Amino acid sequence: MSEIPSVVEAKGLGLTFETADGPVHALADVDLSIRKGEFVSFIGPSGCGKTTFLRAIADLEQPTAGTITVNGTSPAMARKDRAYGYVFQAPALYPWRTIERNVALPLEIMGYAKSDQKARIARTLELVNLKGFEKKYPWQLSGGMQQRASIARALAFDADLLLMDEPFGALDEIVRDHLNEQLLELWDKTGKTICFVTHSIPEAVYLSTKIVVMSPRPGRVTDVIESTLPRERPLDIRETPEFLEIAARVREGLRAGHSYDE
């Protein structure tokens, strides 16, 4: 059996921001490997570098120490190769564009033919259960539906890697549970590699094949937990001893990480 290839590989990764008040050490000594097809959640306190790590993958921030590769190349090359889609905390949809035109935006920028755009828009909106809402405007949709449209936009050009920066954090618990279920279905259907930032322990445990626990600034990896939960996960799995055991380990990792904040 051949080894599953790494999509993201970080070695000794560090990132320091220079500010008027002095340097801010966002990440330090991060070693991490993310394999193809994994669902990896990043959890830690606010300001621990979770989003910074995602932005380093996306070539939106430049590391100041160590190395990071995406599909064996630099993040800059991966960006040029359109290797990833990015879903932000807020849907960031243009209010003057319909849902289908919002989803079309990256396809237009990348120069896809109109016929190809139409097929891709239809396919991705069906994937996120928004078929029939193509002609609606963002303000006509609920917050959860807007975020699904944002996910569709990130999926439209069929990148193998999906970067998700706390996409459900602003939603109420009922909607969040529903979108968690839908995201797992989407991941199962597409086989994509997903990197997912969250502040929620139950969300991280429910969604992930691997959970990366991070310390307060400078962000370090305090634990990497390989999930033993089955791939099929109904919501009530969260009440099982196995789920609660993984959640307890995440909580312990978060507590242990605070020793770096001295």
N, C-alpha and C positions, 0 to 999 in steps of 0.2 A: 504493500500500500504506500503510495507516494505521500510525502509530507505536504500538508496544506500550506500554500504560499502565504507569506506576510504581505499585507496591504500597506500597513503603517509600521515603521520601525524607528524607534527613538532610542538613542544611546547617549547618556550623559547630558541630556538636553537641559539647557538653562536659558532663561530669557530675563533680561534686566531692562527696564524702561528708565531713560534719563529724564528727570523732571526738574522744574525750577527749584523744588525743595530737596533735590538730591535723588539718588538712584532708588528705584523700586524693584525689588527682586521678586518677579512673578513666578518663575519656575526655577528649580534647581535639581540637578542630577536625576532627571527622569529617564528611566530605562523601561521601555514598554514595547511589546510586539502585539500587533492586532492582525489576526489571520483572516483570510478570505471567508466571508459568510458569517462571521461572528456578529453578535449584537453586544456591543460594549458600552456600559454606562459609566460615566464619571460622576462621582459624588464627593462632596466636601463642603466646608463652610464657604460663605461668600468671600470672594477675593483670593481664593486658593489657587487660581490659575486654570480652572477647568475650561473656561471659554478661551483663555489665552492658548491653551494646548490645541484646541480645535482650530483656532485662527492660525496657528503655526502650520498645521496640516494643510490649511487652505491657502498658504502663502500670503496671508493678510498681516502676519507679524513675522519678524525675522529673528531667529534664535541668536543669542550672543555667546552660547557655549554648546558643545556637543553637536550631534547630527540628528537629522530626521529625514526619512525617505518615504515616498508614497509610490507604491508599485515599483519599488527599486530605483526610482529617480528622485530628483529634487522636487519639493513642493511647487516651485516655479514651473518646472516642466509638466508636472501633473496638472497644474491649472491650465496651461496651454493645451494639454491633451484632453481637457474637459473630463477629468477623471472623477470628479465629485460634484454632488449637489449639496447646497447649504440651506438649512431651514433655520430662520432666526427666531428669537423669543417672541417677537410680534410678527403677524403675517406679512406686513410690509407690502400690501397690495395697492396698486394705483386705483384710487376711487373713481377715476374717469374711464377706466377700462373695465369691460365685462370680465367675468371669470375666465372665459376661454381666451380672451385677449391678454389677461394677466399671465396665464399659463404659457401663452405663445411667446412672451417677451424674450426668454433666453434663446428660443428657436429662431426668432427674427434676427437677434444679434449674431447668432452663429451662422445665419445664411441658409437655413433649411428651406427647401422648396415648399410652396404653399400647400401642395397636396400632402407632403410628408408632415407638415405642421398639423394639418387637420386630423390626420390619422393618429398622430402622437397625442394631441390634445384629447381626442375621444378616448383613447386607451387609458391615459393617466387619470382622467376624471372618473372613468368607470372604476379604476383601481381604488380610488379614495371615496367611492360611493357618492359622487357629485354629478352623475349623469342626470341630465334634465335641468341643470342649473347653469348651463353654458352662457346664457344671455343675461343672467342676473349680474348686478353690480355688487361689490363687496359690502356696501352698507345695507343691502337687502338680505344678507346672510348672518347667521349667528356667529359668535366668536369661534366656536368649534369648527364650523363649516369653513370659515375664513382660513383657519390654520390648515385644514385639509386641502384647501386650494393652494396654499403656500407649499405644502408637501408635493402636490401634483406638479407645481412649477419646477420644483427641484428634481422631480423624476422624469420630466418631459424629454430630456435629451439622453436618458437611459444610462447615466453614470453608474458605475458599480459600487461607488462609495457614497454614503449619505451621512452628512454631518448635521446634527440636530442640537441646537443650543437651547435647551429648556423650552421646547415648543409648547408645552401644555401648562406651564407654571401659572399663567394668569386665569386659567379656567376653573370652574367649580368642580367639585369632586365627582359628581355624577357624570358630567361631560368628559372629564379626564379619564375616568374608568373606561368609558365607551371608546374613547380614542386610543387608549392603551391596547384594548382588545383589537381594534382595527389595525393598529400599527403592527402588532404581531402577525396578523393575517397577511398584511402587505409584505412584511419581511419574509414570511413563509412562501408567498407566491413568487416573489422576485429574486430571492436568494442574494440580496444585496448585503454588503458589509455596512453596519450602522454604528456610528459613534454618537452617543446620546448624553447630553449634560442634564443633570437633574439635582434638586435639593431634597427629593423625596426618597426615603429608604424603601418604602413599599413599592414605589414605581421602579426603582433601580432593580430590585430583586425580581419583581414580576416580569420585567421585559428582557432581562439580560441573559446571555450565555456567560458573560464575564463582567465583573464589577470592579472598577478601579477606584480605590478609596484614597483621597488626597488630603494632605495636611494643610493647615493655614499657611499663609505666605511666609517664606517662599514655598510654592507648591511642590511637594514631594509625594511620591507614591508610597503610602504606608501599608497597603495590602492590595493584592490582586486575587479576587475570589472567582474561581471557576464554578459556575452554577451546576448543581446536580439535579435540578428540576427537569421534568420531561419537556419536550418541545411543545406539545399540546398543553396549553395552560388556561383552563377556565378561571374566572375571577376568584372563585371560592378556594382555589389552591392557596390563597393568601392566609387561610386559616389552618393549614396543615403544619405539623411539627417540623417538617423539612424546610418549609418556607421560613418559619419563625426562627429556625436555627441559623439560616443564612443571614436573615435580617439582624440577628443578635451579633453575628460576626462583623457585619458592616458597621454597626453601632460601636462595637469595641474598637474597630480600626479608626473610626472618627475620633474617639476619645484618646486613643494612643497618639494620634497625630498632633494633638495639642502640645505634646512635649517639645515640638519643634518651635513653638511660639514664644520661647523664653528669650 
